[in-house]
Every structure is written in C-alpha cells, then in structure tokens.
Amino acid sequence: MTKISSPTGLLIDGKWITGSNKMDVIDPSSNQVFAQVTDATLAEVDAAIDSASTAFKTWSETAPRVRSEILRKAFEIMSAELEDCARLISLENGKAWRDAMGEAAYAAEFFRWFSEEAVRTPGDFRKSPSGDKTIIVDHRPIGVALMVTPWNFPAAMATRKLGPALAAGCTAILKPPAETPLTALWVADVLQRAGVPAGVVNVVTTSKSSEMVAHALADKRIATLSFTGSTFVGKKLLQLTSQRVMPASMELGGNAPFLVFEGADVDKAVAGAMIAKMRNGGAACTAANRFYIHESVAEEFSKKLASAFSALKIGPGIERENDLGAMVSQKEADKISELLTKAESEGGKVISTAKAPEKGAFVAPVIVEGIQHGSILTREEVFGPVAPIVSFQNQDDAIQMANDTEYGLISYVFAKDAGAGIGIAKQMESGMVAINRGLASDPAAPFGGMKESGIGREGGFHGIHEFLETQYFAVDL
C-alpha cells in the first residue's frame, strides 16, 4: 500500500491502539484502497471517554499559558510539515494539491489563533446598578467535548474544533469521517508531539458513525457536541442532545447565493466565482451554489466563467500540476451527475467546459443556463463544480431569491463598490457575506450561519466560548 505519514490506530489515553477491526481508506482518483485504519468498537469508544474524563480533571486546571504554548508548538510543527498534511488530504479526499496545501496552512492557523485566545478570555467585574453587590462573571471549561467532522476539509475542521477546545481547558474525543480518517490522525499526532498530555485528545475512527455518536452522547460525561455536517444529520443529533439538554454547536449545510449586480466589475466577479465555486472542487458548505447575475452582465459573466473553467487541468490531486481533483467518492460524483440530469429535465442547458478522466471519481466543471429560481439546482446543495446561472432585472428580486432558502451560511455579493455591497449585505439572511471577493473564511473571524445552517460560531473571539461555561458570582465586597 501507499506509504503514509500518519498513524492508523485509535488514539486513546495517549497511546496508539491498533484494533482487530479494520476499514479501508480509498483514493478517489483511482477508486483503489491505499490504506487501512482501525474500525473502533463501542468498548474502545468507552475507553476514550474514560480517558478524556480523567484527563479533564488536570487539563482544566492547567495554566492558560501552558495550554497556549502547546497549541503554539502544534502550529509550528504543522507549519513545518504542511506538505505531509497536504499529501494525506489529497490522497484520501481527492482535492487538488493547491487546495490541499491551502487547507493545511488554514488548518494550522487555528492552532496559532487559539494559542493566543487561550490567555485572553475576558470576564467581568463591576458594581451592580442597584449598588447592593459586586457582579463577577467568570468562565470555566465545559468538560469533555465530542467532535464530529466532515470529509471535505479533514484537517481544518479538526483544528477548528480542537484548537478552541484545548485553549478553553476541555478534553476532546474526535470522530473523523470514514472517508478521510488519516488526516485527523495526523493532526492528533502533531498535538501529541507538541506536548498535549495523555487523554486530552482522543481519536476514534469508525465505519458506524451514527451508532458510535449516539452511544457517546448517551454518556453523561460528554458535556458538549461540536458537529460539522449536513443539516439532516444535525437535526438528528440535536434530537439526541436535547434529551440531556446538552449544549451543541452546529455548522450545517449551505446553499450560498452568488450575486452580481449592475455596475459590478465582471472580471473581478469571475475571479471571485472561481474561488467561491471551485475552491475544494465545489465541495464546501461555503461554495457558491447558485448564481444570480444581472441581465446587463449575465452573458459576459457566463462566457468568461466558462472560459475560466475550460482552463482548469483535471486529474489526480496528488499530481501538482492539476487544478481540479476528484470528488471524495464515486458516490458523490454520481450524485452530481443525477442532479445535472434532473436539471436538464427541467429545461436547463448544461454547458460542458472540460473533459474529466474516465477513471476515478472525477466531475468536469459545468455551467447550467436556462434554469429558473426554484429549480433543483437552486434548491439543493450540489457540492461539486456546477454553476447554475439565473439572470435577473430587479435588485430586490435578486435579494428575495437569494434569501428564499432554509439555509443561511454565506452569501457572495458583487456590486459597483464596497458601499453598495454593504448595503446589500445587510439585507442578506446569512451569517457571513463576502463583498466583492470570493473568500470570507478566516480563523480570526466568526464562522457560522443563520436559519438551518447552524447554531453557534467557530473561529474568531467567539469560537472558544462554545467550550466554556459562564458563571456569575454575586458578592458583597
């Protein structure tokens, strides 16, 4: 099998455990098995909870500066080994090398950001308005955190959760997806090498995700759940956490609108679209999913976007000259093909811009014209390199169509200038808005959505508070 740089066992109580059950890891560019990892049993999940619960007693009392320095060391190790991380991402996820390197660098930044936040969690100390007492507000780590991450950003989704949890003083049990377990195991190894004490970070890989997560959530020692994934699964998990009134942060699905208004710079909009749509091959909850383009620039935008798509070189992500890699699995590639077939049945015109390799889970980028708002490509999250274009005449109609969804993670607005863009952004029903640019994500900014796109925020000053309890003391001084 392919030589890899990550462990393949479970991480429990600071030890790598090689269980008897195995599960395959598949390279989607060839649909071939290239590694195996341990498939955890429920007994091993219980052992991870035991370990995290025991470690919490001491880690929660560790000085913030100590936690900070360990996270900083993890950032330094990860930054020095970005290519190792990117190689794993590309092999098991399929994404292009450039995207894999971008994710690795982005993922490392969460360790740096939260190493700084670990020592800067504010409290409150003030006289009450009535004058009868002093109000003291403190924060303390919530406890053992269960983390469930998706396959599309296997490094960044792990560090975006582990960074703030460890900074807050929590211990963690990370359950990565079956499609991309190796990257998460590598990240955990980085933390081990950075000096994280035994039991603070535990990783359990499993092919029976729903069974394992339900089992863990029933354990009263699990204090919070941090989940990134589909809204459908998120709702199921919220039903489970509600049984214990357990705090849960949810980063769920998206259906991001990309709006280009009259007077916008079309070339800049196309450049932004190439980032918003094609980053990670379109397999991102933040990916531009539906394009609403003013009729005055719709034809120009469509032609220039098609030209940009056609210039992309498609092939295995591990080959560094390629711009677009494979989807994470053949199942995901087939799902995109099915959506395109449905779009054609609704009258959409699928414009192919390139040819994908026949072998592997590849999907060539396409533009879909002639569709109406409300058609399948404007309702469902495609998670691939598909750009459906709807033209509009009236600005208010465009905003109404953009907001006409149960999702509200991110919107992209291209207007004649920043002032006009902000005016439109304030009307968008999304937790994030990128104005005249194709990328908004930043470790220093709060990441999260409105409506059914999630609960809570990750990153920024807000991220650490998902792992802290607020406690108020009323004191006579």
BELNOR-V9846 format. One record per residue. SS is DSSP state (A for helix, B for strand, O for the rest). OMEGA is omega in whole degrees, 0 to 359 (NA if undefined). BURIAL is + if it has 24 or more other C-alpha atoms within 12 Angstrom, else -. Layout:
SS;OMEGA;BURIAL  SS;OMEGA;BURIAL
This chain:
O;180;-  O;177;-  O;182;-  O;186;+  O;182;+  O;170;+  O;179;+  O;179;+  O;175;+  B;174;+  B;181;+  B;178;+  O;176;+  O;181;+  B;176;+  B;186;+  B;177;+  O;181;-  O;182;+  O;179;-  O;182;-  B;171;-  B;184;+  B;170;+  B;188;+  B;172;+  B;185;+  O;178;+  O;178;+  O;185;+  O;180;+  B;175;-  B;178;-  B;178;+  B;173;+  B;176;+  B;179;+  B;177;+  O;190;+  O;171;+  O;178;+  A;177;+  A;178;-  A;173;+  A;178;+  A;179;+  A;178;+  A;178;+  A;176;+  A;183;+  A;182;+  A;180;+  A;178;+  A;182;+  A;181;+  A;183;+  A;181;-  A;181;-  A;181;+  O;180;+  O;178;-  O;182;+  O;178;-  A;180;+  A;178;-  A;178;+  A;180;+  A;183;+  A;178;+  A;178;+  A;177;+  A;178;+  A;177;+  A;177;+  A;182;+  A;178;+  A;182;+  A;180;+  A;179;+  A;185;-  O;183;-  A;182;+  A;176;+  A;179;+  A;182;+  A;181;+  A;178;+  A;179;+  A;183;+  A;181;+  A;187;+  A;180;+  A;179;+  O;187;+  O;181;+  O;184;+  A;181;+  A;178;+  A;180;+  A;177;+  A;178;+  A;179;+  A;181;+  A;179;+  A;178;+  A;180;+  A;180;+  A;182;+  A;178;+  A;175;+  A;179;+  A;183;+  A;184;+  A;169;+  A;178;+  A;180;+  A;182;+  O;184;+  O;185;+  O;178;-  O;186;+  O;170;-  O;181;-  B;178;-  B;183;-  B;175;-  B;178;-  O;179;-  O;180;-  O;178;-  O;186;-  O;183;-  O;171;-  B;178;-  B;175;-  B;178;-  B;182;-  B;177;-  B;176;+  B;182;+  B;188;+  O;180;+  O;180;+  B;182;+  B;172;+  B;184;+  B;180;+  B;187;+  O;182;+  O;184;+  O;190;+  O;174;+  O;189;+  O;177;+  O;186;+  A;180;+  A;176;+  A;183;+  A;179;+  A;176;+  A;182;+  A;182;+  A;181;+  A;180;+  A;180;+  A;178;+  A;181;+  A;183;+  O;178;+  O;169;+  B;192;+  B;167;+  B;183;+  B;176;+  B;179;+  O;180;+  O;180;+  O;182;+  O;187;+  O;182;+  A;189;+  A;181;+  A;179;+  A;178;+  A;177;+  A;179;+  A;179;+  A;177;+  A;176;+  A;180;+  A;176;+  A;181;+  A;178;-  A;176;+  O;177;+  O;181;+  O;180;+  O;176;+  O;181;+  O;176;+  B;177;+  B;180;+  B;177;+  O;178;+  O;186;+  O;173;+  O;182;+  O;188;+  A;185;+  A;179;-  A;182;-  A;182;+  A;178;+  A;179;+  A;181;+  A;183;+  A;178;+  O;180;+  O;185;+  O;178;-  O;173;+  B;187;+  B;182;+  B;177;+  B;173;+  B;187;+  B;169;+  B;181;+  O;184;+  O;177;+  A;180;+  A;180;-  A;179;+  A;178;+  A;178;+  A;181;-  A;177;+  A;174;+  A;179;-  A;182;+  A;180;+  A;180;-  O;179;-  O;185;-  O;183;-  O;175;+  B;179;+  B;172;+  B;188;+  B;172;+  B;193;+  O;188;+  O;178;+  O;174;+  O;194;+  B;173;+  B;177;+  B;187;+  B;176;+  B;186;+  O;179;+  O;181;+  O;179;+  O;176;+  O;186;+  A;180;+  A;178;+  A;178;+  A;178;+  A;178;+  A;177;+  A;179;+  A;180;+  A;176;+  A;184;+  A;182;+  A;192;+  A;174;+  A;182;+  A;180;+  A;182;+  A;182;+  O;179;+  O;178;+  O;178;+  O;184;+  O;174;+  B;187;+  B;181;+  B;187;+  B;175;+  B;189;+  B;180;+  B;186;+  O;181;+  O;182;-  O;186;+  A;182;+  A;179;-  A;180;-  A;182;+  A;181;+  A;181;-  A;177;+  A;178;+  A;179;+  A;179;-  A;177;+  A;185;+  A;180;+  O;182;-  O;176;+  O;186;+  B;178;+  O;181;+  O;184;+  O;182;+  O;175;+  O;197;+  O;181;-  O;183;-  O;180;+  O;183;+  B;180;+  O;181;+  O;167;+  O;187;+  O;181;+  O;176;+  A;178;+  A;179;-  A;178;+  A;179;+  A;180;-  A;178;-  A;178;+  A;179;+  A;178;-  A;179;+  A;177;+  A;177;-  A;179;-  A;178;+  A;179;+  A;177;-  O;178;-  O;179;-  O;178;+  B;182;+  B;182;+  B;179;+  B;182;-  O;182;+  O;179;+  O;180;-  O;174;+  O;182;-  O;180;-  O;179;-  O;184;+  O;183;+  O;174;+  O;178;+  O;180;+  O;179;+  B;170;+  B;179;+  B;180;+  B;175;+  O;178;+  O;180;+  O;173;+  O;183;+  O;176;-  O;191;+  A;182;+  A;175;+  A;180;+  A;186;+  O;177;+  O;187;+  O;180;+  O;178;+  O;186;+  O;181;+  B;182;+  B;176;+  B;186;+  B;176;+  B;179;+  B;179;+  B;178;+  O;189;-  O;182;-  A;181;+  A;177;-  A;180;-  A;179;+  A;179;+  A;179;-  A;180;+  A;182;+  A;184;+  O;180;-  O;176;+  O;181;+  B;179;+  B;182;+  O;183;+  B;173;+  B;176;+  B;184;+  B;174;+  B;183;+  O;185;+  O;177;-  O;184;-  A;180;-  A;178;-  A;180;-  A;179;+  A;178;-  A;178;-  A;182;+  A;180;+  O;179;-  O;182;+  O;181;+  O;180;+  O;182;+  O;180;+  B;175;+  B;174;+  B;185;+  B;181;+  O;176;+  O;185;+  O;182;+  O;180;+  O;187;+  O;178;+  O;180;+  O;182;+  O;182;+  O;179;-  O;181;+  B;178;+  O;188;+  O;173;+  B;177;+  B;185;+  O;178;+  O;173;+  B;178;+  B;178;+  O;181;+  O;174;+  B;182;+  O;178;+  O;177;+  O;186;+  O;190;+  A;183;+  A;183;+  A;175;+  A;182;+  A;180;+  B;170;+  B;176;-  B;180;-  B;183;-  B;176;-  B;172;-  B;190;-  B;169;-  O;179;-  O;NA;-
